Amino acid sequence: MNTLTVSFFGHRIIKNALEIEGRLDKLIQTLLREHEYVEFLVGRDGEFDQIVSSTICRCKRTIRDDNCAHVWVLPYPTADFRDNEDAYRDYYDEIEICGAAAGGHFKGAYQTRNREMVDRSDLVVFFVQHESGGAWQTMKYAKRKGIPRINLNDPLEDLE
């Protein structure tokens, strides 16, 4: 099976959430229509991640849900996950704990998880507005690795 793996990273705070959600909607619809199977790798660490996940869920309902997986990748098992595991398992198709991140020091766990996600990806979608923070560091890493990237903050990015 021809699988496309796509991961998402962005800043925790989004000022133009509706615009970004619209761009994500177009992109995710296109990916679902044009690929045999799409694996969406997401975090759950800020506003961008929440917008991505809700958009994936909506597109699965309105476009198709038989050719994709919505996968939450955690750096390590959190108390929130343990306390709400059943609800999270109902929301996501799969939940993974990043072994490399869970086995390392907690201060580097998110960066390790992000790099593992990028290394698995055929495409990485970002929402990066400034040159600081984990999303920006991850975007630099994806660029060094030569992974195709889309930054939803770029007004010239053609998502059609």
Secondary structure as a PSIPRED ss2 file (coil, helix, strand):
# PSIPRED VFORMAT (PSIPRED V4.0)

   1 M C   1.000  0.000  0.000
   2 N C   1.000  0.000  0.000
   3 T E   0.000  0.000  1.000
   4 L E   0.000  0.000  1.000
   5 T E   0.000  0.000  1.000
   6 V E   0.000  0.000  1.000
   7 S E   0.000  0.000  1.000
   8 F E   0.000  0.000  1.000
   9 F E   0.000  0.000  1.000
  10 G E   0.000  0.000  1.000
  11 H C   1.000  0.000  0.000
  12 R C   1.000  0.000  0.000
  13 I C   1.000  0.000  0.000
  14 I C   1.000  0.000  0.000
  15 K C   1.000  0.000  0.000
  16 N C   1.000  0.000  0.000
  17 A H   0.000  1.000  0.000
  18 L H   0.000  1.000  0.000
  19 E H   0.000  1.000  0.000
  20 I H   0.000  1.000  0.000
  21 E H   0.000  1.000  0.000
  22 G H   0.000  1.000  0.000
  23 R H   0.000  1.000  0.000
  24 L H   0.000  1.000  0.000
  25 D H   0.000  1.000  0.000
  26 K H   0.000  1.000  0.000
  27 L H   0.000  1.000  0.000
  28 I H   0.000  1.000  0.000
  29 Q H   0.000  1.000  0.000
  30 T H   0.000  1.000  0.000
  31 L H   0.000  1.000  0.000
  32 L H   0.000  1.000  0.000
  33 R H   0.000  1.000  0.000
  34 E H   0.000  1.000  0.000
  35 H C   1.000  0.000  0.000
  36 E C   1.000  0.000  0.000
  37 Y E   0.000  0.000  1.000
  38 V E   0.000  0.000  1.000
  39 E E   0.000  0.000  1.000
  40 F E   0.000  0.000  1.000
  41 L E   0.000  0.000  1.000
  42 V E   0.000  0.000  1.000
  43 G C   1.000  0.000  0.000
  44 R C   1.000  0.000  0.000
  45 D C   1.000  0.000  0.000
  46 G C   1.000  0.000  0.000
  47 E H   0.000  1.000  0.000
  48 F H   0.000  1.000  0.000
  49 D H   0.000  1.000  0.000
  50 Q H   0.000  1.000  0.000
  51 I H   0.000  1.000  0.000
  52 V H   0.000  1.000  0.000
  53 S H   0.000  1.000  0.000
  54 S H   0.000  1.000  0.000
  55 T H   0.000  1.000  0.000
  56 I H   0.000  1.000  0.000
  57 C H   0.000  1.000  0.000
  58 R H   0.000  1.000  0.000
  59 C H   0.000  1.000  0.000
  60 K H   0.000  1.000  0.000
  61 R H   0.000  1.000  0.000
  62 T H   0.000  1.000  0.000
  63 I C   1.000  0.000  0.000
  64 R C   1.000  0.000  0.000
  65 D C   1.000  0.000  0.000
  66 D C   1.000  0.000  0.000
  67 N C   1.000  0.000  0.000
  68 C E   0.000  0.000  1.000
  69 A E   0.000  0.000  1.000
  70 H E   0.000  0.000  1.000
  71 V E   0.000  0.000  1.000
  72 W E   0.000  0.000  1.000
  73 V E   0.000  0.000  1.000
  74 L E   0.000  0.000  1.000
  75 P C   1.000  0.000  0.000
  76 Y C   1.000  0.000  0.000
  77 P C   1.000  0.000  0.000
  78 T C   1.000  0.000  0.000
  79 A H   0.000  1.000  0.000
  80 D H   0.000  1.000  0.000
  81 F H   0.000  1.000  0.000
  82 R H   0.000  1.000  0.000
  83 D H   0.000  1.000  0.000
  84 N C   1.000  0.000  0.000
  85 E H   0.000  1.000  0.000
  86 D H   0.000  1.000  0.000
  87 A H   0.000  1.000  0.000
  88 Y H   0.000  1.000  0.000
  89 R H   0.000  1.000  0.000
  90 D H   0.000  1.000  0.000
  91 Y H   0.000  1.000  0.000
  92 Y C   1.000  0.000  0.000
  93 D C   1.000  0.000  0.000
  94 E E   0.000  0.000  1.000
  95 I E   0.000  0.000  1.000
  96 E E   0.000  0.000  1.000
  97 I E   0.000  0.000  1.000
  98 C C   1.000  0.000  0.000
  99 G H   0.000  1.000  0.000
 100 A H   0.000  1.000  0.000
 101 A H   0.000  1.000  0.000
 102 A H   0.000  1.000  0.000
 103 G C   1.000  0.000  0.000
 104 G C   1.000  0.000  0.000
 105 H C   1.000  0.000  0.000
 106 F H   0.000  1.000  0.000
 107 K H   0.000  1.000  0.000
 108 G H   0.000  1.000  0.000
 109 A H   0.000  1.000  0.000
 110 Y H   0.000  1.000  0.000
 111 Q H   0.000  1.000  0.000
 112 T H   0.000  1.000  0.000
 113 R H   0.000  1.000  0.000
 114 N H   0.000  1.000  0.000
 115 R H   0.000  1.000  0.000
 116 E H   0.000  1.000  0.000
 117 M H   0.000  1.000  0.000
 118 V H   0.000  1.000  0.000
 119 D H   0.000  1.000  0.000
 120 R H   0.000  1.000  0.000
 121 S C   1.000  0.000  0.000
 122 D C   1.000  0.000  0.000
 123 L E   0.000  0.000  1.000
 124 V E   0.000  0.000  1.000
 125 V E   0.000  0.000  1.000
 126 F E   0.000  0.000  1.000
 127 F E   0.000  0.000  1.000
 128 V C   1.000  0.000  0.000
 129 Q C   1.000  0.000  0.000
 130 H C   1.000  0.000  0.000
 131 E C   1.000  0.000  0.000
 132 S C   1.000  0.000  0.000
 133 G C   1.000  0.000  0.000
 134 G H   0.000  1.000  0.000
 135 A H   0.000  1.000  0.000
 136 W H   0.000  1.000  0.000
 137 Q H   0.000  1.000  0.000
 138 T H   0.000  1.000  0.000
 139 M H   0.000  1.000  0.000
 140 K H   0.000  1.000  0.000
 141 Y H   0.000  1.000  0.000
 142 A H   0.000  1.000  0.000
 143 K H   0.000  1.000  0.000
 144 R H   0.000  1.000  0.000
 145 K H   0.000  1.000  0.000
 146 G C   1.000  0.000  0.000
 147 I C   1.000  0.000  0.000
 148 P C   1.000  0.000  0.000
 149 R E   0.000  0.000  1.000
 150 I E   0.000  0.000  1.000
 151 N E   0.000  0.000  1.000
 152 L C   1.000  0.000  0.000
 153 N C   1.000  0.000  0.000
 154 D C   1.000  0.000  0.000
 155 P C   1.000  0.000  0.000
 156 L C   1.000  0.000  0.000
 157 E C   1.000  0.000  0.000
 158 D C   1.000  0.000  0.000
 159 L C   1.000  0.000  0.000
 160 E C   1.000  0.000  0.000
